[in-house]
Amino acid sequence: MKALYAVVIGTGLALGLVGLHRWMIDGLDGWLWSRFLVEDTVYTAAYTDSGFRQVHPGMSEDEIHRLLGPPQSRWAIDDAAGPEAGERWSFSPHDTHYRCRVVIFRRGRAVRKHAEFYVD
């Protein structure tokens, strides 16, 4: 019976950690890195974490810009699958550790968003 309790508790803990990792924008690893390294993140004026959480694949560039404001930078990505571009809402002015916020677009629609605590 004790073994069953251990399995149930272990499974619950593992599921809880996976859920927490997915809920946090930068994940548990980002949280851990941010505790030991000096962060150098600058966000665009209208950026908010709550707005970034609302971004999902299929949204238009205009919808995302209404949520996050204009991006800090935009660049073209040469891809055989079709026209693609990336937009960034955060950067590091001193080229060091920062919270990366990027959305990748194909034909004017979001196909992926990327967030991480970037370690340089």
LOMI-937128 format. One record per atom (N, C-alpha, C): atom name; residue number from 1; residue in three letters; x, y, z. Coordinates in steps of 0.02 Angstrom, whole numbers. Atoms other than C-alpha are relative to their C-alpha. Layout:
BEGIN
('CA' NUM 'ALA' (X Y Z));
...
//
This chain:
BEGIN
('N' 1 'MET' (41 -60 0));
('CA' 1 'MET' (0 0 0));
('C' 1 'MET' (43 63 0));
('N' 2 'LYS' (-45 -58 -2));
('CA' 2 'LYS' (144 119 39));
('C' 2 'LYS' (29 14 -69));
('N' 3 'ALA' (-27 -9 68));
('CA' 3 'ALA' (214 90 -135));
('C' 3 'ALA' (-50 35 -45));
('N' 4 'LEU' (52 -32 40));
('CA' 4 'LEU' (48 140 -212));
('C' 4 'LEU' (-4 74 17));
('N' 5 'TYR' (1 -71 -20));
('CA' 5 'TYR' (46 302 -111));
('C' 5 'TYR' (60 37 -29));
('N' 6 'ALA' (-60 -31 27));
('CA' 6 'ALA' (224 338 -166));
('C' 6 'ALA' (-7 13 -75));
('N' 7 'VAL' (11 -8 72));
('CA' 7 'VAL' (176 312 -349));
('C' 7 'VAL' (-49 57 -13));
('N' 8 'VAL' (51 -53 9));
('CA' 8 'VAL' (22 423 -333));
('C' 8 'VAL' (30 69 16));
('N' 9 'ILE' (-31 -64 -18));
('CA' 9 'ILE' (119 561 -244));
('C' 9 'ILE' (52 20 -51));
('N' 10 'GLY' (-51 -15 50));
('CA' 10 'GLY' (264 549 -366));
('C' 10 'GLY' (-31 22 -66));
('N' 11 'THR' (35 -18 62));
('CA' 11 'THR' (146 555 -516));
('C' 11 'THR' (-31 69 6));
('N' 12 'GLY' (31 -66 -11));
('CA' 12 'GLY' (52 704 -443));
('C' 12 'GLY' (52 55 -1));
('N' 13 'LEU' (-53 -49 0));
('CA' 13 'LEU' (214 797 -411));
('C' 13 'LEU' (28 12 -70));
('N' 14 'ALA' (-26 -7 68));
('CA' 14 'ALA' (279 762 -586));
('C' 14 'ALA' (-48 38 -44));
('N' 15 'LEU' (49 -36 40));
('CA' 15 'LEU' (117 819 -667));
('C' 15 'LEU' (-5 73 20));
('N' 16 'GLY' (1 -69 -24));
('CA' 16 'GLY' (116 974 -558));
('C' 16 'GLY' (59 41 -27));
('N' 17 'LEU' (-59 -35 25));
('CA' 17 'LEU' (294 1020 -610));
('C' 17 'LEU' (-5 11 -76));
('N' 18 'VAL' (9 -8 73));
('CA' 18 'VAL' (255 990 -795));
('C' 18 'VAL' (-51 56 -13));
('N' 19 'GLY' (50 -53 8));
('CA' 19 'GLY' (100 1099 -779));
('C' 19 'GLY' (28 69 16));
('N' 20 'LEU' (-31 -63 -19));
('CA' 20 'LEU' (197 1237 -691));
('C' 20 'LEU' (49 23 -53));
('N' 21 'HIS' (-49 -17 53));
('CA' 21 'HIS' (335 1230 -822));
('C' 21 'HIS' (-36 28 -62));
('N' 22 'ARG' (37 -23 60));
('CA' 22 'ARG' (207 1249 -963));
('C' 22 'ARG' (-36 66 13));
('N' 23 'TRP' (36 -62 -16));
('CA' 23 'TRP' (113 1390 -873));
('C' 23 'TRP' (47 60 2));
('N' 24 'MET' (-48 -55 -4));
('CA' 24 'MET' (268 1495 -841));
('C' 24 'MET' (25 17 -70));
('N' 25 'ILE' (-19 -19 68));
('CA' 25 'ILE' (314 1595 -996));
('C' 25 'ILE' (71 -25 -17));
('N' 26 'ASP' (-68 22 13));
('CA' 26 'ASP' (500 1553 -980));
('C' 26 'ASP' (14 -70 28));
('N' 27 'GLY' (-8 67 -27));
('CA' 27 'GLY' (472 1383 -899));
('C' 27 'GLY' (39 0 66));
('N' 28 'LEU' (-37 7 -63));
('CA' 28 'LEU' (552 1318 -740));
('C' 28 'LEU' (74 15 -8));
('N' 29 'ASP' (-70 -14 12));
('CA' 29 'ASP' (724 1327 -818));
('C' 29 'ASP' (13 76 -5));
('N' 30 'GLY' (-7 -72 2));
('CA' 30 'GLY' (698 1512 -856));
('C' 30 'GLY' (-5 31 69));
('N' 31 'TRP' (5 -25 -68));
('CA' 31 'TRP' (643 1542 -678));
('C' 31 'TRP' (64 -12 38));
('N' 32 'LEU' (-62 17 -34));
('CA' 32 'LEU' (798 1453 -614));
('C' 32 'LEU' (58 44 -23));
('N' 33 'TRP' (-54 -43 27));
('CA' 33 'TRP' (919 1547 -729));
('C' 33 'TRP' (-7 71 26));
('N' 34 'SER' (10 -70 -21));
('CA' 34 'SER' (840 1714 -680));
('C' 34 'SER' (18 11 73));
('N' 35 'ARG' (-19 -6 -70));
('CA' 35 'ARG' (881 1678 -497));
('C' 35 'ARG' (75 7 8));
('N' 36 'PHE' (-73 1 -6));
('CA' 36 'PHE' (1068 1660 -531));
('C' 36 'PHE' (36 49 -46));
('N' 37 'LEU' (-32 -44 48));
('CA' 37 'LEU' (1103 1777 -677));
('C' 37 'LEU' (-33 69 0));
('N' 38 'VAL' (27 -68 4));
('CA' 38 'VAL' (1081 1964 -698));
('C' 38 'VAL' (-37 7 -66));
('N' 39 'GLU' (42 -7 59));
('CA' 39 'GLU' (939 1996 -820));
('C' 39 'GLU' (9 69 -32));
('N' 40 'ASP' (-10 -62 37));
('CA' 40 'ASP' (959 2129 -956));
('C' 40 'ASP' (-54 6 -54));
('N' 41 'THR' (55 -1 48));
('CA' 41 'THR' (787 2131 -1038));
('C' 41 'THR' (-30 69 -7));
('N' 42 'VAL' (38 -61 15));
('CA' 42 'VAL' (709 2282 -1122));
('C' 42 'VAL' (-58 -22 -44));
('N' 43 'TYR' (60 16 38));
('CA' 43 'TYR' (530 2261 -1183));
('C' 43 'TYR' (-23 61 -38));
('N' 44 'THR' (32 -56 34));
('CA' 44 'THR' (437 2367 -1309));
('C' 44 'THR' (-51 32 47));
('N' 45 'ALA' (42 -39 -45));
('CA' 45 'ALA' (326 2500 -1232));
('C' 45 'ALA' (-67 -32 16));
('N' 46 'ALA' (67 27 -11));
('CA' 46 'ALA' (159 2410 -1253));
('C' 46 'ALA' (-1 -74 19));
('N' 47 'TYR' (-3 72 -16));
('CA' 47 'TYR' (219 2232 -1215));
('C' 47 'TYR' (-25 -14 70));
('N' 48 'THR' (18 27 -66));
('CA' 48 'THR' (136 2137 -1072));
('C' 48 'THR' (3 -76 -3));
('N' 49 'ASP' (0 74 -2));
('CA' 49 'ASP' (155 1956 -1017));
('C' 49 'ASP' (-70 -27 -13));
('N' 50 'SER' (68 25 12));
('CA' 50 'SER' (-35 1939 -1016));
('C' 50 'SER' (-18 3 -74));
('N' 51 'GLY' (12 -4 72));
('CA' 51 'GLY' (-43 1998 -1197));
('C' 51 'GLY' (36 -56 -36));
('N' 52 'PHE' (-39 53 33));
('CA' 52 'PHE' (95 1875 -1247));
('C' 52 'PHE' (-33 -68 11));
('N' 53 'ARG' (34 64 -14));
('CA' 53 'ARG' (0 1733 -1163));
('C' 53 'ARG' (-61 -10 -46));
('N' 54 'GLN' (59 4 43));
('CA' 54 'GLN' (-150 1773 -1275));
('C' 54 'GLN' (17 -15 -73));
('N' 55 'VAL' (-20 13 69));
('CA' 55 'VAL' (-50 1753 -1436));
('C' 55 'VAL' (-2 -76 -13));
('N' 56 'HIS' (4 71 18));
('CA' 56 'HIS' (-86 1588 -1524));
('C' 56 'HIS' (5 -7 -75));
('N' 57 'PRO' (-5 11 72));
('CA' 57 'PRO' (-56 1511 -1695));
('C' 57 'PRO' (-65 15 -36));
('N' 58 'GLY' (58 -18 41));
('CA' 58 'GLY' (-173 1574 -1830));
('C' 58 'GLY' (-19 74 6));
('N' 59 'MET' (16 -71 -8));
('CA' 59 'MET' (-184 1753 -1764));
('C' 59 'MET' (35 40 -54));
('N' 60 'SER' (-30 -44 50));
('CA' 60 'SER' (-150 1891 -1890));
('C' 60 'SER' (51 46 34));
('N' 61 'GLU' (-49 -48 -26));
('CA' 61 'GLU' (-7 2014 -1871));
('C' 61 'GLU' (-36 59 34));
('N' 62 'ASP' (38 -56 -29));
('CA' 62 'ASP' (-135 2153 -1839));
('C' 62 'ASP' (-28 -18 69));
('N' 63 'GLU' (27 21 -65));
('CA' 63 'GLU' (-217 2054 -1697));
('C' 63 'GLU' (55 -1 53));
('N' 64 'ILE' (-56 4 -47));
('CA' 64 'ILE' (-48 2024 -1616));
('C' 64 'ILE' (26 69 17));
('N' 65 'HIS' (-23 -68 -12));
('CA' 65 'HIS' (4 2205 -1637));
('C' 65 'HIS' (-48 38 45));
('N' 66 'ARG' (48 -31 -47));
('CA' 66 'ARG' (-157 2259 -1549));
('C' 66 'ARG' (12 -24 71));
('N' 67 'LEU' (-14 27 -67));
('CA' 67 'LEU' (-109 2146 -1402));
('C' 67 'LEU' (67 25 27));
('N' 68 'LEU' (-69 -12 -23));
('CA' 68 'LEU' (78 2184 -1394));
('C' 68 'LEU' (30 66 -23));
('N' 69 'GLY' (-30 -60 28));
('CA' 69 'GLY' (104 2346 -1489));
('C' 69 'GLY' (48 -19 -56));
('N' 70 'PRO' (-47 15 54));
('CA' 70 'PRO' (232 2362 -1628));
('C' 70 'PRO' (61 -37 26));
('N' 71 'PRO' (-59 37 -22));
('CA' 71 'PRO' (382 2244 -1621));
('C' 71 'PRO' (62 44 3));
('N' 72 'GLN' (-64 -34 -4));
('CA' 72 'GLN' (557 2299 -1577));
('C' 72 'GLN' (38 -9 -66));
('N' 73 'SER' (-32 13 65));
('CA' 73 'SER' (621 2218 -1738));
('C' 73 'SER' (-39 -52 -38));
('N' 74 'ARG' (31 48 46));
('CA' 74 'ARG' (563 2117 -1887));
('C' 74 'ARG' (53 -22 -50));
('N' 75 'TRP' (-49 25 48));
('CA' 75 'TRP' (664 2006 -2003));
('C' 75 'TRP' (-32 -53 -43));
('N' 76 'ALA' (24 50 47));
('CA' 76 'ALA' (634 1896 -2153));
('C' 76 'ALA' (35 -66 13));
('N' 77 'ILE' (-29 67 -6));
('CA' 77 'ILE' (662 1708 -2144));
('C' 77 'ILE' (-11 -34 -67));
('N' 78 'ASP' (4 33 65));
('CA' 78 'ASP' (702 1621 -2307));
('C' 78 'ASP' (-16 -73 12));
('N' 79 'ASP' (23 68 -14));
('CA' 79 'ASP' (602 1459 -2302));
('C' 79 'ASP' (-33 -27 -63));
('N' 80 'ALA' (29 31 59));
('CA' 80 'ALA' (554 1338 -2441));
('C' 80 'ALA' (-75 -8 6));
('N' 81 'ALA' (72 9 -11));
('CA' 81 'ALA' (380 1319 -2363));
('C' 81 'ALA' (-40 63 -15));
('N' 82 'GLY' (36 -62 16));
('CA' 82 'GLY' (336 1499 -2405));
('C' 82 'GLY' (29 59 38));
('N' 83 'PRO' (-26 -59 -33));
('CA' 83 'PRO' (364 1676 -2348));
('C' 83 'PRO' (-10 -4 75));
('N' 84 'GLU' (2 3 -72));
('CA' 84 'GLU' (405 1688 -2166));
('C' 84 'GLU' (36 60 28));
('N' 85 'ALA' (-32 -57 -33));
('CA' 85 'ALA' (452 1827 -2046));
('C' 85 'ALA' (-2 -11 75));
('N' 86 'GLY' (0 2 -72));
('CA' 86 'GLY' (497 1845 -1864));
('C' 86 'GLY' (-6 71 27));
('N' 87 'GLU' (5 -65 -34));
('CA' 87 'GLU' (454 1987 -1745));
('C' 87 'GLU' (18 -10 73));
('N' 88 'ARG' (-26 4 -69));
('CA' 88 'ARG' (532 2022 -1575));
('C' 88 'ARG' (-27 58 41));
('N' 89 'TRP' (25 -51 -46));
('CA' 89 'TRP' (460 2116 -1425));
('C' 89 'TRP' (45 11 60));
('N' 90 'SER' (-48 -10 -54));
('CA' 90 'SER' (613 2106 -1311));
('C' 90 'SER' (70 -7 -28));
('N' 91 'PHE' (-70 6 21));
('CA' 91 'PHE' (801 2122 -1324));
('C' 91 'PHE' (45 16 59));
('N' 92 'SER' (-50 -16 -51));
('CA' 92 'SER' (960 2143 -1223));
('C' 92 'SER' (45 55 -28));
('N' 93 'PRO' (-43 -55 26));
('CA' 93 'PRO' (1046 2313 -1249));
('C' 93 'PRO' (74 -14 9));
('N' 94 'HIS' (-71 14 -12));
('CA' 94 'HIS' (1209 2241 -1181));
('C' 94 'HIS' (19 -70 -24));
('N' 95 'ASP' (-13 65 31));
('CA' 95 'ASP' (1197 2076 -1276));
('C' 95 'ASP' (18 -53 52));
('N' 96 'THR' (-10 50 -53));
('CA' 96 'THR' (1181 1966 -1121));
('C' 96 'THR' (-66 -33 18));
('N' 97 'HIS' (58 39 -21));
('CA' 97 'HIS' (1050 1866 -1025));
('C' 97 'HIS' (-64 42 -1));
('N' 98 'TYR' (63 -37 4));
('CA' 98 'TYR' (872 1918 -1065));
('C' 98 'TYR' (-58 -47 -14));
('N' 99 'ARG' (61 38 14));
('CA' 99 'ARG' (692 1859 -1085));
('C' 99 'ARG' (-20 13 -73));
('N' 100 'CYS' (14 -5 72));
('CA' 100 'CYS' (662 1825 -1269));
('C' 100 'CYS' (-75 -9 -13));
('N' 101 'ARG' (71 3 19));
('CA' 101 'ARG' (487 1859 -1341));
('C' 101 'ARG' (-4 9 -76));
('N' 102 'VAL' (0 1 73));
('CA' 102 'VAL' (467 1814 -1526));
('C' 102 'VAL' (-62 -34 -26));
('N' 103 'VAL' (55 34 36));
('CA' 103 'VAL' (324 1770 -1644));
('C' 103 'VAL' (23 -10 -72));
('N' 104 'ILE' (-17 17 69));
('CA' 104 'ILE' (354 1683 -1811));
('C' 104 'ILE' (-64 -1 -41));
('N' 105 'PHE' (59 -6 44));
('CA' 105 'PHE' (234 1720 -1954));
('C' 105 'PHE' (13 -34 -67));
('N' 106 'ARG' (-1 24 69));
('CA' 106 'ARG' (194 1636 -2119));
('C' 106 'ARG' (-63 27 -33));
('N' 107 'ARG' (56 -31 38));
('CA' 107 'ARG' (85 1729 -2244));
('C' 107 'ARG' (-44 43 45));
('N' 108 'GLY' (36 -47 -41));
('CA' 108 'GLY' (36 1858 -2113));
('C' 108 'GLY' (-35 -30 61));
('N' 109 'ARG' (32 33 -57));
('CA' 109 'ARG' (-22 1730 -1982));
('C' 109 'ARG' (54 -30 45));
('N' 110 'ALA' (-47 29 -47));
('CA' 110 'ALA' (67 1673 -1825));
('C' 110 'ALA' (1 -76 -8));
('N' 111 'VAL' (-6 73 2));
('CA' 111 'VAL' (133 1496 -1838));
('C' 111 'VAL' (33 -26 64));
('N' 112 'ARG' (-34 22 -61));
('CA' 112 'ARG' (236 1492 -1678));
('C' 112 'ARG' (20 60 41));
('N' 113 'LYS' (-29 -52 -43));
('CA' 113 'LYS' (280 1597 -1528));
('C' 113 'LYS' (55 -33 41));
('N' 114 'HIS' (-58 27 -34));
('CA' 114 'HIS' (443 1578 -1437));
('C' 114 'HIS' (15 45 60));
('N' 115 'ALA' (-19 -36 -60));
('CA' 115 'ALA' (487 1628 -1259));
('C' 115 'ALA' (52 -41 37));
('N' 116 'GLU' (-50 33 -40));
('CA' 116 'GLU' (640 1587 -1157));
('C' 116 'GLU' (41 51 38));
('N' 117 'PHE' (-50 -41 -33));
('CA' 117 'PHE' (764 1657 -1034));
('C' 117 'PHE' (65 -18 -35));
('N' 118 'TYR' (-59 13 42));
('CA' 118 'TYR' (911 1672 -1154));
('C' 118 'TYR' (63 12 42));
('N' 119 'VAL' (-62 -5 -37));
('CA' 119 'VAL' (1080 1639 -1074));
('C' 119 'VAL' (57 9 -49));
('N' 120 'ASP' (-56 -15 46));
('CA' 120 'ASP' (1230 1717 -1160));
('C' 120 'ASP' (65 -2 38));
//
